[in-house]
Amino acid sequence: MQNSDFDILIAGGGMVGATLGLGLADSGYRVGIIEAQPPGAPGQPSYDERATALSWGSRCILERLGLWADLAPHAEPIRRIHVSQRGYFGNVRLDHREEGVEALGYVIVNRVLGQVLQTALAAAPVTLMTPARVTGYTGHDDHLAVQVSLDQVATPIRTRLLVGADGTRSVVRNLAGIDIHESDYGQVGIIANLSTELDHRGTAFERFTDEGPVALLPLSPAEDGSPRCALVWVRPVHRLDETLAWDDGHFLRVLQDRFGHRLGRLRRVGTRVAYPLTRVRAVRDTDARLVLVGNASHTIHPVAGQGFNLALRDVDTLADLLCRAGREVSDPGDAGLLQRYAARRRPDLDRVTGVTDALARLFTTPGFGHVRGAALVALNLCGPLRHGVARAGMGL
């Protein structure tokens, strides 16, 4: 259609939507992004800033987009991964040297990731509209007529493809009438940064307990030079209020008992934030001239830290197909193209959502601790199996 406002309109300008916009910057399409929250002023480093785990595969995607050079100086490498189970024998140790890579993954502060994406978007031929949100749309043969509230003004926009990158409670998904399968884990994820007695030496720890996993991811040192880690502590939802009410000393003592002493004494904890853990999967990821990516399509348990990495693979696949379509099909909303996207992503999505769900449930099921411990021992002793687990976690 010659006179549409955009060829591709992305609803959601967070990390997923912004990355997709950059992936399409040289596609020849007219690309627009609508985002509810205006970009904030550049933040300052702080002890409590939140971070995201990136796999090796995600680094490769960001390299292809020309973003990694600006991210690399701020990315803390994960060179080793240590998996264990509280109260039982057995562990698994993964090492970057066995996989022939610089790192198994990285941990990067969201502030830095956001700033790099904003800077790149400002220089790209992509139109960012904010504050804006989708309020509705109607379908036509060759376009969608999208109703957008732009700075509180009703604004009609036509697009040949609408991408829902607007999170777990996706408005785009709801407007399309796409149902979801949702299950509540009855758990909350408590996130915070903390200081440890011993240096993490680039090791990420995943410790399974009867209540859920405790993960400590390597971060750059605190301002005083002390080793610092990002914590994700999964607890039953009925323990949320008491956990957040504890003073720092009691919080650290209970966490120390759950995690152990692999990093020596846990010395300091920053501000704690909690969020409920649910599994959400859209029954389909496409509709007429519409596609879902990231959490709008799939929200998974934080075990193994795969959420954003899975979303980046959505972005990479969709951008590749759309760029090819720009040369071969020309219509980004072509039904066959969207079907190919869904078919290409389905095996990865099914595998990762299935594995993370199984892990979240398996390690909290009582009565099988010794069996799980034996499985960890066997996995650690079997090189080919260990290699397969490592490559899966690396997004390869």
Secondary structure as UniProt FT lines:
FT   TURN            2..3
FT   STRAND          6..11
FT   HELIX           15..23
FT   TURN            24..26
FT   STRAND          31..34
FT   TURN            47..48
FT   STRAND          51..55
FT   HELIX           56..64
FT   TURN            65..66
FT   HELIX           68..71
FT   HELIX           72..74
FT   STRAND          76..78
FT   STRAND          80..85
FT   TURN            86..87
FT   STRAND          91..95
FT   HELIX           96..99
FT   STRAND          105..109
FT   HELIX           110..123
FT   STRAND          126..129
FT   STRAND          132..139
FT   STRAND          144..150
FT   TURN            151..152
FT   STRAND          153..164
FT   TURN            168..169
FT   HELIX           171..175
FT   TURN            176..177
FT   STRAND          180..196
FT   TURN            201..202
FT   STRAND          203..208
FT   STRAND          213..219
FT   TURN            223..224
FT   STRAND          228..236
FT   HELIX           237..239
FT   HELIX           240..245
FT   HELIX           248..259
FT   TURN            262..263
FT   STRAND          266..269
FT   STRAND          273..282
FT   STRAND          286..287
FT   TURN            288..289
FT   STRAND          290..292
FT   HELIX           294..296
FT   STRAND          298..299
FT   HELIX           303..305
FT   HELIX           307..328
FT   TURN            332..333
FT   HELIX           335..362
FT   TURN            363..364
FT   TURN            366..367
FT   HELIX           369..381
FT   HELIX           383..393
FT   TURN            394..395
//
